[in-house]
Structures are given as structure tokens and as C-alpha cells.
Amino acid sequence: MRTNLLSKRIQLQTKTVVESALGQTETWLPVDWINGRIVPLSAETIASYQQLGSSVTHKVIVDKDVTLNLADYRFVDNGTTYTPTNPPITMGDNKTIVVLES
């Protein structure tokens, strides 16, 4: 059932740069909670992306229309951070974003 597959709540964060007397400070602020699922990629898929020059470890599947500037957003799930490495791919009603666990 689709609702069970994409029922995990994942936090979407955006990067904010704050200017101060000491220079720039980069912080991450919550933007939204999205329903989705984080799936580890197979060794074969990781190797395929490496041949293309991209480092990836997981894919995030969401049922919401997500448009990301890759450098300014990340996903957080249970304290683990996932950084998008490629633009979202539409597969049926879902968006799939390959990410790097950091």
C-alpha cells in the first residue's frame, strides 16, 4: 500500500548564510516536513553513479512535488543528514532524489 511505503516523516532543511562581525556563518533551518522513504542504494547502483562522477549512497522517495536548488537543501532523518547530488526524477506520482549520507 502506497501510504505505508511513504509514511516516514523527513525534515527538509535550507542553508542560510548569516553575516556577522566575524564573517559568514552557515546554518541549516527547517523548511518543511515531507512524507517519504529513504532507501539505501545497491553496490551496483553506487558503482554506476561513481562512473558518472557522482557520489551517492541512498535515494529519497517523496510524494510531494519538490524543486530543489541542490546546494541549498538537505534532508534530515533521525539525526542523519542526506545531501542531494542530482536533480529530482519523476517516477509516476513520486519524486526520487539520489543523495549522499553525511
Disulfide bonds with the S-S distance in Angstrom:
none
